[in-house]
């Protein structure tokens, strides 16, 4: 946002994007005018699962992760 010259902004995030928004609001409250969190957990699980998903995306693309997510 700095690079775009935007000082204050509204933020909406889904799932992990909501976690990013939470971090922004906690660490830069003067910049976030409003915050919308959708399907965002208060905390995420252990990093092992995230590392496995990242590996899967790097090796096979987003489709397998999308299939797993849709099945939940």
NUTORMI-835098 format. One record per residue: residue number from 1; residue in three letters; x, y, z of N, C-alpha, C in turn. Coordinates in nm, 4 decimals, padded with zeros to 6 digits. Atoms other than C-alpha are relative to their C-alpha. Layout:
<atoms>
ATOM  num  residuo       npx       npy       npz      capx      capy      capz       cpx       cpy       cpz
ATOM  NUM      ALA         X         Y         Z         X         Y         Z         X         Y         Z
...
</atoms>
This chain:
<atoms>
ATOM  num  residuo       npx       npy       npz      capx      capy      capz       cpx       cpy       cpz
ATOM    1      UNK   00.0832  -00.1173   00.0000   00.0000   00.0000   00.0000   00.0885   00.1249   00.0000
ATOM    2      UNK  -00.0926  -00.1135   00.0001   00.2936   00.2281   00.0681   00.0416   00.0354  -00.1426
ATOM    3      UNK  -00.0454  -00.0221   00.1374   00.4145   00.1853  -00.2877  -00.1083   00.0656  -00.0853
ATOM    4      UNK   00.1121  -00.0589   00.0737   00.0676   00.2810  -00.4145  -00.0420   00.1358   00.0545
ATOM    5      UNK   00.0345  -00.1282  -00.0601   00.0514   00.5863  -00.1879  -00.1315  -00.0023   00.0764
ATOM    6      UNK   00.1257   00.0145  -00.0740  -00.2459   00.4509   00.0083   00.0327  -00.0079   00.1490
ATOM    7      UNK  -00.0306  -00.0046  -00.1429  -00.2270   00.5484   00.3755  -00.0964  -00.0836   00.0832
ATOM    8      UNK   00.1025   00.0710  -00.0775  -00.5550   00.4036   00.5036  -00.0871  -00.0790  -00.0959
ATOM    9      UNK   00.0775   00.0852   00.0896  -00.7696   00.1256   00.3647  -00.0908  -00.0929   00.0799
ATOM   10      UNK   00.0864   00.1054  -00.0530  -01.0525  -00.1178   00.4323   00.0579  -00.1327  -00.0481
ATOM   11      UNK  -00.0573   00.1293   00.0354  -00.9481  -00.4826   00.4316  -00.1043  -00.1086   00.0204
ATOM   12      UNK   00.0837   00.1190  -00.0132  -01.1448  -00.8028   00.3702   00.0852  -00.1203  -00.0355
ATOM   13      UNK  -00.0789   00.1192   00.0276  -00.9906  -01.1473   00.3872  -00.0763  -00.1261   00.0329
ATOM   14      UNK   00.0614   00.1309  -00.0183  -01.1044  -01.5065   00.3576   00.1082  -00.0984   00.0421
ATOM   15      UNK  -00.0897   00.1041  -00.0481  -00.9356  -01.7865   00.5526   00.1365   00.0595   00.0348
ATOM   16      UNK  -00.1332  -00.0504  -00.0325  -00.5601  -01.7192   00.5522   00.0116   00.1496  -00.0266
ATOM   17      UNK   00.0035  -00.1441   00.0262  -00.6258  -01.3769   00.4003  -00.0555   00.0766   00.1186
ATOM   18      UNK   00.0512  -00.0608  -00.1219  -00.8239  -01.3025   00.7147   00.1065   00.0076   00.1079
ATOM   19      UNK  -00.1108  -00.0032  -00.0960  -00.5203  -01.3930   00.9221   00.0946   00.1145  -00.0328
ATOM   20      UNK  -00.0831  -00.1133   00.0422  -00.3200  -01.1423   00.7194  -00.0652   00.1307   00.0449
ATOM   21      UNK   00.0724  -00.1198  -00.0420  -00.5889  -00.8805   00.7860   00.0055   00.0213   00.1501
ATOM   22      UNK  -00.0103  -00.0100  -00.1453  -00.5835  -00.9575   01.1572   00.1365   00.0542   00.0388
ATOM   23      UNK  -00.1354  -00.0488  -00.0280  -00.2075  -00.9062   01.1610   00.0109   00.1484  -00.0330
ATOM   24      UNK  -00.0040  -00.1415   00.0385  -00.2457  -00.5779   00.9731  -00.0702   00.0873   00.1035
ATOM   25      UNK   00.0783  -00.0805  -00.0940  -00.5131  -00.4515   01.2120   00.0681   00.0109   00.1359
ATOM   26      UNK  -00.0685  -00.0021  -00.1298  -00.3126  -00.5453   01.5220   00.1279   00.0833  -00.0070
ATOM   27      UNK  -00.1303  -00.0651   00.0103   00.0195  -00.4114   01.3965  -00.0024   00.1386  -00.0625
ATOM   28      UNK   00.0111  -00.1312   00.0646  -00.1026  -00.1090   01.1982  -00.1436   00.0521   00.0088
ATOM   29      UNK   00.1411  -00.0392  -00.0137  -00.4418  -00.0067   01.3417  -00.0310   00.1380  -00.0566
ATOM   30      UNK   00.0218  -00.1347   00.0528  -00.3963   00.3515   01.2255  -00.0238  -00.0012  -00.1512
ATOM   31      UNK   00.0141   00.0077   00.1460  -00.4044   00.2316   00.8637  -00.1254  -00.0748  -00.0437
ATOM   32      UNK   00.1152   00.0828   00.0376  -00.6981  -00.0127   00.8668  -00.1277   00.0689   00.0460
ATOM   33      UNK   00.1238  -00.0716  -00.0343  -01.0306   00.1729   00.8508  -00.1125  -00.0952   00.0364
ATOM   34      UNK   00.0976   00.1034  -00.0356  -01.2409  -00.1436   00.8630   00.0592  -00.1352  -00.0364
ATOM   35      UNK  -00.0543   00.1342   00.0175  -01.1786  -00.5160   00.8755  -00.1156  -00.0981  -00.0106
ATOM   36      UNK   00.1002   00.1046   00.0177  -01.3974  -00.7960   00.7399   00.0726  -00.1330  -00.0100
ATOM   37      UNK  -00.0626   00.1317  -00.0023  -01.2943  -01.1521   00.8228  -00.1060  -00.1043  -00.0331
ATOM   38      UNK   00.0950   00.0995   00.0462  -01.4669  -01.4408   00.6462   00.0644  -00.1380   00.0127
ATOM   39      UNK  -00.0511   00.1371  -00.0176  -01.4149  -01.8040   00.7521   00.1461   00.0005   00.0438
ATOM   40      UNK  -00.1372  -00.0138  -00.0481  -01.1005  -01.7048   00.9385   00.0102  -00.0567   00.1410
ATOM   41      UNK  -00.0166   00.0540  -00.1346  -00.9905  -01.9161   01.2339   00.0806   00.0959   00.0880
ATOM   42      UNK  -00.0760  -00.0830  -00.0939  -00.8517  -01.7513   01.5452   00.1478  -00.0363  -00.0020
ATOM   43      UNK  -00.1396   00.0434   00.0136  -00.5347  -01.9531   01.4931   00.0041  -00.1132  -00.1017
ATOM   44      UNK  -00.0186   00.1054   00.0983  -00.3972  -02.1912   01.2369   00.0765  -00.1139   00.0641
ATOM   45      UNK  -00.0662   00.1185  -00.0538  -00.2680  -02.5415   01.2987   00.1511   00.0065  -00.0110
ATOM   46      UNK  -00.1459   00.0091   00.0035   00.0887  -02.6562   01.3147   00.0511   00.0193  -00.1426
ATOM   47      UNK  -00.0514  -00.0332   00.1330   00.3117  -02.5518   01.0257   00.0204  -00.1196  -00.0921
ATOM   48      UNK  -00.0250   00.1161   00.0858   00.3674  -02.9086   00.9016  -00.1041  -00.0123  -00.1111
ATOM   49      UNK   00.1058   00.0079   00.1003   00.0307  -02.9097   00.7238   00.0138   00.1065  -00.1072
ATOM   50      UNK  -00.0186  -00.1091   00.0965   00.1031  -02.5752   00.5602   00.1200  -00.0271  -00.0897
ATOM   51      UNK  -00.1178   00.0335   00.0806   00.4456  -02.6924   00.4465  -00.0356  -00.1050  -00.1055
ATOM   52      UNK   00.0419   00.1038   00.0946   00.2870  -02.9991   00.2870  -00.0851   00.0595  -00.1116
ATOM   53      UNK   00.0820  -00.0649   00.1033   00.0289  -02.7852   00.1063   00.0872   00.0818  -00.0952
ATOM   54      UNK  -00.0896  -00.0796   00.0848   00.3019  -02.5528  -00.0195   00.0786  -00.0904  -00.0948
ATOM   55      UNK  -00.0725   00.0955   00.0840   00.5011  -02.8518  -00.1480  -00.0904  -00.0520  -00.1108
ATOM   56      UNK   00.0959   00.0511   00.0973   00.1910  -02.9871  -00.3206  -00.0252   00.1021  -00.1112
ATOM   57      UNK   00.0233  -00.1046   00.1001   00.1252  -02.6545  -00.4946   00.1230   00.0167  -00.0894
ATOM   58      UNK  -00.1223  -00.0154   00.0800   00.4883  -02.6254  -00.6039   00.0178  -00.1148  -00.0994
ATOM   59      UNK  -00.0254   00.1157   00.0862   00.4963  -02.9772  -00.7486  -00.1161  -00.0346  -00.0925
ATOM   60      UNK   00.1154   00.0451   00.0783   00.1397  -03.0304  -00.8754  -00.0982   00.1110  -00.0357
ATOM   61      UNK   00.0926  -00.1092   00.0283  -00.0243  -02.6886  -00.8949  -00.1081   00.0106   00.1068
ATOM   62      UNK   00.1009  -00.0307  -00.1010  -00.3259  -02.5555  -00.7063  -00.1156  -00.1002   00.0024
ATOM   63      UNK   00.1163   00.0888   00.0102  -00.5799  -02.8192  -00.8227  -00.0112  -00.0998   00.1161
ATOM   64      UNK   00.0149   00.0941  -00.1110  -00.4997  -03.0845  -00.5560  -00.0408   00.0678   00.1318
ATOM   65      UNK   00.0354  -00.0720  -00.1227  -00.5229  -02.8268  -00.2770  -00.1448   00.0470  -00.0080
ATOM   66      UNK   00.1393  -00.0415   00.0179  -00.8486  -02.6929  -00.4199  -00.0935  -00.1178   00.0222
ATOM   67      UNK   00.0829   00.1191  -00.0204  -00.9884  -03.0483  -00.4266  -00.0106  -00.0354   00.1480
ATOM   68      UNK   00.0000   00.0287  -00.1443  -00.8879  -03.1045  -00.0625  -00.0891   00.0997   00.0728
ATOM   69      UNK   00.0778  -00.1052  -00.0653  -01.0404  -02.7728   00.0418  -00.1482  -00.0168  -00.0281
ATOM   70      UNK   00.1411   00.0181   00.0358  -01.3647  -02.8378  -00.1455  -00.0615  -00.1176   00.0739
ATOM   71      UNK   00.0503   00.1177  -00.0698  -01.3956  -03.1737   00.0288  -00.0202   00.0184   00.1489
ATOM   72      UNK   00.0129  -00.0196  -00.1453  -01.3792  -03.0248   00.3781  -00.1364   00.0425   00.0366
</atoms>
